[in-house]
């Protein structure tokens, strides 16, 4: 492979890596935004329900339901976002793997 071809390939790999990174960051930002919106809506709904209750038992029930839902949502969204970070790392470095493999000594 000639030097100019190698530089062109390196440039293309860098562009692909940057594009993957940008797409991954956008997906993560969207996921955080979606989670924040859902959390706000759930809290608003909780406050509305809580303001309409007349007994202590009902207050405890509404509060318990909210805590359970908030926890489940947090866990699910955290796992989703962690997966997006993992995908980001894999996709960002994937274009570079082929280039690195060309320079790595072959295993016998």
N, C-alpha and C positions, 0 to 999 in steps of 0.2 A: 504494500500500500504506500502510495506516495505521500509526502509530507502535506501537500495541499489537500489531498483527499482526507487525510487524517484530521486536519484542522476543520474541514467542512463537517465531517462526521461528529467531531467534538462539539462544534457549534450547534449542530442539529440536536444532539443529545442534551445539551444545556438548555436549549429552547424548550424541548419536550419536557424536561424536568421542571422548568419554571412554570410551564403551562399546567402541568399536573399539580404542582404546589398551589398555584393560584386557585384552581378548581377545588382542591381539597379544603383550602382555607374558606372559600365561599360556602361550601357545604357545611363546615363546622359553624361558621357564623350564622347561617340560616337555622341550623339545629338549636343553637343557643337562643336565637330570637324566638323560635317556635316554643321552646321550653319556657322562656320568660313570659310570653303571651299566655300560654296555658296556665302557668302558675298564677298570673294576675287574675285571669278569668275565674279560676278555682277559688282564689281568695275572696274575690268579689261575691261569688255565689255563696260562699260560706258566711260572709258577713250579712248578706241578705237573709239567708235562712236563720241565722242566729238572732237577728233583730226581730223576727216574727215569732219566736218561741215564748211560751208562757210558763213553762215549768223547768225546774232544775234537771229532772230526768231527761227532758228533751234537749236541753242545753248540752248535757254530757254526751248524749247520742250524736247530736250534730257535730260536736267537737271531735268525738272519736272517729266518726266517718271522715271528717276532713283530714285528720292526722293520718289515717290509714291511706286515703287517696293521695295525699301529698307525698307520703313516703314512697308509695308504689310508683308514682309518676317520677319522682326523683331518681329512684333506682333504674327504672326503664330508660329514662333520658340520659342518665350518666353512662349506662352501658352503650347506648346508641352513639353518644359523642365519643366515647373511648374507641369504639369501632371505627368511627370516622378518622380519628387520629392515627390509628393503626393503618387504615387504608391510605391515608395521606403519606405516611412514611414509606409504605411499599411502592406506591405509585410514583412518588417523587424520585426515588432512587432506581426504579426499574429501567429507565432509559440508560442510565449510567452503567448498569450491570454488564451489558454487552460490551461496552468499551473497556471496562476493567478486565473482563475475561480475555480480551485480546492481548493484554499486557501481562497477565498472570502466567506464571510457568505452568505448563501442562502437568497434571498428576499422572504418574505412571503406575 
